[in-house]
Amino acid sequence: MDFSQSATRKHRRLLAALLVIGAGMLALAALVCQPLVTAVPSTPPAVDPARLEAHVKKLSIDFYPRSFEQRPKLERTAAYIAEQFKEAGAQVSMQDVVVEAEHYKNVVARFGPESGRLLVIGAHYDSHGATRGADDNASGIAGLLELAHLLGRAGPTRPVELVAYTLEEPPHFRSPHMGSVWHASALKAAGRDVEMMLSLEMIGYFTDRPGSQAYPLAAMKLAYPDRGNFIALVGQFGDFGLSRSVKGVMSGASQLPVYSLNAPSFVQGVDFSDHRSYWAQGYPALMVTDTAFMRNPNYHRAGDTFEKIDYQRMAMVVQAVYAVAKRPGT
């Protein structure tokens, strides 16, 4: 056999193998990142940044601290949330969360028809230790409260539950004591058909500073921005269609960039909020987040205060989530 011909065939086989591997990697990246999602245009009502700021200040100053040891402060926080939900026109109820004979509360607001596949949108209202917890997670609760007022003015065509959870933070995180575990388990026990759950986990910290955005895997820097000026949509590996659909709706609702990630739970941060409680029950769930400690240097620190929140961009997050809530159910 001619040596040059043999070498040529080997080179061609190697090139073909590399092309197949490259195509596979591109296909995987497309599934994980959804880079070519088409935005679904909509015009959500305006969200007042000043109202968002007022909620965050109330939660992080008047009800400080909101940690699990401070039951009176958590009770006052739950009462404030329930009052806001009622003013918005929701059907409001309290769900008991009992931990070592102590009673805590989830606050549930219902909108839309009684029957149909349920959309759950939730955020936790407790904070870590002695931190003010402005971004973590007064921002998520403020977004939930203003979302309630939008839904109260123009109700959804499918059932929606907005849930303010207790006990997301340590020492109860990843335990059966999380408020979201109680809510998800109750839905499962009732045989409720849940279309999707969205967890609003830190939605207020944004920065245009170069190099401000970190990632759990170095390779992610090739596919995502180096500035923390976007909102992230995080789901489990396999829920690609769900992420694409929600990302398209959110991207078309405001000018705020939306990036998405579907990854296994061993990737740091992917399951770091209440959406994990719904995964455990077999329900589809996504996290809406500013990426927490991947961006915010004040995460779980004393510097997590209300004046560091970007309420203009936070308002755009609420508009994007409202667009998801208003789309017809499946």
Phi, psi and omega in degrees: 000138179292125184299321182294323179292319179297317179297321179298316180297321178296318179297321179294318178296319178296317179297318179297319179296318179296322178295319178296315179297316179299317179296321178296319179293322178294320179295319178296317179299321179295324178290317185287321188255341185047060187286341187245031179291135178276125179293142177257103187295140174207167180233081179294155175296157180294146174246127185280114178302329181294324178292319177300315180298320180298319178296314182297319178296317179301312183291318188273345180247302184294326183254018180284139350273157183249032180279168187298334180286343186260067184301319177301321178292321177294323178294319177295321178297314179299321179294320178297316180297315180298319178299316179295319178298317180295319177299331179283348179097015181278158166275118190247138175218160176250133176253124179292136171235109187255120182231113179051049177070001175264138183258125174241174186225134158269145177248124186242128177242129183247137177227157174084189183292163180286324185254163181116171180290134189271137168255125177250130174233122187223164176204146179269145183254353176281162179234167184273122174052230182262018179283155177291329176064042180291305176284322183248089005221038174301329179297316179296319179292317178301317177299320179296319181293317179288329173298321178300317180293325176293316180292329178293331179277332180214091188297152179286160180272354176230160183295136180229133171244124170262126186234126173261115187266147169262161168057050171271329187281161173304146011272008185266349180301140182066022179238166177292353183276349180301138178302323180293330175297318179296318182291313181297320180295322179294320177298317180296316180297327180277355181071028184284135178274110183256118178290319186188153171236137174243127178256120177270099186241096180064098185233020188237358184253119181223148178208145177261010182290128178302138179078010184279347183254124177253166181220154180291336179235133183300325182297338181294339179295342178284338187246348185232160182293158176265003179243141182275059185244027182224167171255142183252146177240117189240128179223172180279157181297125182116331180274048185293317181297319179298313180297318180299316182296311182292320179299319178299318179292314181295321182295330182273359186263343180203178179273356181287126179297141178241122175245148184231157179213129169244118186210158175296159184293342179287348173286124188305128175095344186297325182245028186273047174193194188289342179299332180300330180294330180277325172303319183297335179263004179084013180266142175292139181206146179228151175254132173256120191207153171273008176083009170054235186292350175288348183222315188273111181290350182264006182305124179057031178232167182297337182282001179280078186242163191297329185285352180267000181275142175264095187286335177295311181286329175299321177299324178291329175297316180297319176300319181294319179291323176301318179300323177293317182294329184273346180291150179299142177287168179253000000 
